[in-house]
Amino acid sequence: MATEQELQSLFNSLDGDQDGKISINDLFLSPGLSAIITSETHTSSPQELLVQYDSDKDGSITYEEFKEAVKKANNLN
């Protein structure tokens, strides 16, 4: 599992507009990083990531939601 610092760095890389959230647009604008996210969270697409882990249903992933997705994925291994 990635360290907290690595997760924060990955999150910040994906948060293109630096608003503290990863939107579907952020994921599609960065396909390479999106592939890393889907690998880390064991989801098959950006849409699946949003459906499974967007707990407040605002259409984006906060850092806490992202961290929870990675945590759950690593517990599945």
CORVENTA-V545574 format. One line per field, one symbol per residue. ss: DSSP state (2 for helix, 1 for strand, 0 for the rest). psi: psi as a letter, one per 20 degrees, with the letter a starting at -180 (. if undefined). burial: b if it has 24 or more other ideal C-beta (glycine too) atoms within 12 Angstrom, else e. Layout:
ss = ???
psi = ???
burial = ???
This chain:
ss = 00022222222222000000111222222022222222222000022222222000000111222222222222220
psi = qqrgggggggghhhmhjljjqorhggghimhghhhgghghikrirhghggghimhjkjjrprggggghggggghii.
burial = eeeeeebeebbeebbeeeeebbbbebbeebeebbebbbebbebeebeebbebbbeeeeebbbbebbbebbeebeeee
